[in-house]
Amino acid sequence: MGLRVVVMVAACLAAFASRGETTQFQGAPLHQFTLDNGLRVWHLPRHESPSVAIFLVVRAGGRYENEQNNGVSHFLEHFLFTETERWKEGEVFQVMNRLGGVNNATTESERTTWYNIAAPEYFEPAMDWIAEVVLHSKMAPEHIEKERRIIFRENGGPNSWFVDWCNKIGYGGPTQEEVYGRLFPGSTLNLPIIGSNASLEAMDHATLTSYYQAHYVPNNALLLVVGNIEAPVVEEAAKRYFGSWAKGAEVPWPASPKLPEGGPIRITQRGMDIQDEGAVWMGARTEGVANADRWVFDVLGHVLQERLFQKLRIQEGLVYSVAAQQQLFSDVGDFRVAARAKREHLPRVEQLIATEIDGIKAGNIGEAEVSEAQKTIIGRHALAMESNYAHAFALIQYTHLPGDGTTPIPDFDTAINGVTAADLKRVAETYFTPERSYVIVYDPICTANELAIFAAASTALAIAAYAWRHRRNKQRRVAAGEQGWP
């Protein structure tokens, strides 16, 4: 009996391999195959793990919206949770909770991701849960108003329009939307994921269902399974739960935005801060996920962060911390150095950041400093990659890219170790050019303390003016011999 099982498993593995492809990710085999309806399936086995994580990634997000339906991807994420063909809303959340699972969904600019993490023995219920919620939601119109109220609360409450208005006239906080509106002209990358107050108010059943029908099709999605589960089990379950999902029309890729004209972009925003602090963002437009320079920016970011921490924090005490990181999309990216400081120190902070970037351009970087950065980056990455969730989200960025879907997934350690000092100089010269770079300065017009002092002074003046006028009127009445309340 044991021999028969071994033979059957071997046959299944052979059949699996013949229908798909196997590549490597983090030293483990990544199995890839496609169902007849166009749903791609990726499986990364991690037999040492005590869990299995399932992710359904749909190419639907803020970038696939417009100003009229802005927020529809996120609204739809909420809406699908409300009720399914088998479960009431409360049951949707209880099904996996009873089994100790963790499930949720998240919406970004280019994707909506549904996930379920559970013990391997609950792999089938976990797959069933995702299929039921995503493919068999009732999407009943009577749930829309409740979800609208919840999303409004998530967006800052019914008075968040005031914050939006302040941001539009330049008196809010530093906003991603304004930066991306200038950095990626003509693109919808500047649309807020949650939507605007106007678009949320206008969201209706027809908008939600039409967007669902266009984007929630198997050929626009990918099923990713990471953890302690065998490949044949994944393939069989993928077919059983998602094989009948009807294929739809191809979703067009958004046009890649042109470079801004002129530059560099400079935005100064005012507003109010609870402390007497502002912020400096200095960055550059880069390329997308598959561009090899992304690894150079990882090293550049660490070098700049360490140098600026020494100068801004240790030597001059201007900031508590400084961060350098990049945001990557399918075709473009954004590298940014950011720091908060007292308002009077903002010019100095900006100057020191610019000086360090100019130094890298001039070749002020050696291989020893690069090597030190590489060791730190690789070590921290290894610590961060202990969970199935982390492995999945590292893979998800490669799930939907323009082209034929065969973009190779680089080995992280190899890619980082391949960066040289000359690469850092080259990317600094290439990307920190006028048409690609930007500076955002958030310089609050007042602080909460100043506003409180102004309010107190105004109140005191109003009381004094009232008392003076009251006394003067009383004197007039006495002089005229009038009676009545003083």
WOURDA-V33563 format. One record per run of one state. SS is the DSSP state (helix for helix, strand for strand, loop for the rest). FROM is the first residue (numbers start at 0). LEN is the number of residues. If there is no record, write none. Layout:
SS,FROM,LEN
SS,FROM,LEN
//
This chain:
loop,0,1
helix,1,18
loop,19,1
strand,20,5
loop,25,2
strand,27,7
loop,34,5
strand,39,6
loop,45,6
strand,51,7
loop,58,3
helix,61,3
loop,64,7
helix,71,9
loop,80,3
strand,83,1
loop,84,4
helix,88,9
loop,97,4
strand,101,6
loop,107,4
strand,111,7
loop,118,1
helix,119,16
loop,135,1
strand,136,1
loop,137,3
helix,140,14
loop,154,5
helix,159,9
loop,168,7
helix,175,8
loop,183,4
helix,187,3
loop,190,6
helix,196,6
loop,202,2
helix,204,11
loop,215,2
helix,217,3
strand,220,7
loop,227,3
helix,230,12
loop,242,22
strand,264,5
loop,269,2
strand,271,2
loop,273,3
strand,276,11
loop,287,5
helix,292,23
loop,315,6
strand,321,7
loop,328,3
strand,331,11
helix,342,19
loop,361,5
helix,366,18
loop,384,3
helix,387,9
loop,396,15
helix,411,6
loop,417,3
helix,420,11
loop,431,5
strand,436,6
loop,442,3
strand,445,2
helix,447,33
loop,480,6
//
